[in-house]
Amino acid sequence: MHQSLDLHVAHEDGRGLTVVYSGGIKRHTAFTIEPATVGSRLTVTDDYNLLPVAEREQRQAEVDKSLKAWAESLRVYFWRLKRWSWLPGWRWYIRRVWIPMKPSSRRIVWLLYLITVAEFFFFLFVLLIYVIERE
């Protein structure tokens, strides 16, 4: 469902931010960052208490169900950032090339990477056979 909403971002005491909506059934979305035993924890919370309960029940189709998918994508992004950011050029590639791609383009590029790796190992296998036979 496509909607046009007016919103503004409010900062919360240095631990996160809140996106406040002026229309629709959602009051706000809060992003809170808290320290954890290893790293930190990002909590994303939607508040739908802008309308009375009866009207909210009637407008269930407007509820944003994509928040879980967005949260999982953020988790994967931060995990990969932590794991691969030591590699020179990785951040540039992810931000300038990978993220702007459409999901179908990403799948195609991923398959091309896998095919290239398989071809390389096949080449090494053929080279090994050649070296063994030559001796």
Secondary structure, 3 states (H helix, E strand, C coil): CCCCCCEEEEEECCCEEEEEECCCCCCEEEEEEEECCCCEEEEEEEECCCCCHHHHHHCHHHCCCCHHHHHHHHHHHHHHHHHHCCCCCHHHHHHHHHCCCCHHHHHHHHHHHHHHHHHHHHHHHHHHHHHHHHC
